């Protein structure tokens, strides 16, 4: 484990500093929007001055289900 980053460190920067992503070269981890752009599986962001398509909205709903399942598994 890496040392904790200061509280003001953005999630994306913090995970890059740990080197954790190097352990997932072939299977990108599922993450929240804070990790967008790092090659992880993340929800779609609403574009500036735009809306998500229906497919993007459905994708985000599916992502929430997956993330909730992981939370349930980790809590047990």
N, C-alpha and C positions, 0 to 999 in steps of 0.2 A: 504494500500500500504506500501511496505517496503521502507526503505531509499535506495537511489541509492548506488550501489557498485562502487568502484574505477574503472576507465576506463580500467585498465589492467586485471580486473577480467574476467575469461573465462565465456561464456554464461552459460555453464552447472553448474558451481559453483554458479553463481549468482542466478539462478533459485532454486537451492537446498537451498540456504540461505534464500530465501523468504518464503519457505514452500508452495508455490503456487501449487505444484504438488499434495499435500495432498487433494486438493479440486477436484481432478479428479481421484478418486479411480477406477471407472468402465469404464471411457471413456478417453483414452489417448489423449492428445492434439496433433495436427499436428504441426510440427516444422521443422526447417532446420537442416543441418548436425551438427551444433554446439551443438545439444542436443542429439546426438546419445548415446545410452547406458543408457538412463534415463527412458526407457519404453514409450517414446513418439513415435508417428508415424513420421518417418524421411526418407529422401531419402537414397538409398543404397550408400555406399562409395565404391570407386574403391579399390580393394585389392592391397596391396603392390606387385609390380612386376606382376600385373595381369590386367585383363580387366573385365568390367561388362558383364554379359550375356545379351542376347537380352531381356529376361524377366525383368531383373533388369533395363535395359535402358528404357523399356516401363513403368515400375513402376515409375521411376524417372520423366518421362514425365507427367504421371498422377498426381504425387505429385506437379509438377510445376503448372498444371492447377488448382488444388485445392487451392494451396497457392495464386495464382493470383486471384481466386474468392474471397477468404477471404479479400485480399487487396482491391478489388473493393467494397466489402460490407462495410468494415471499413471506407473507404474514404467518402462514401456517407453519 
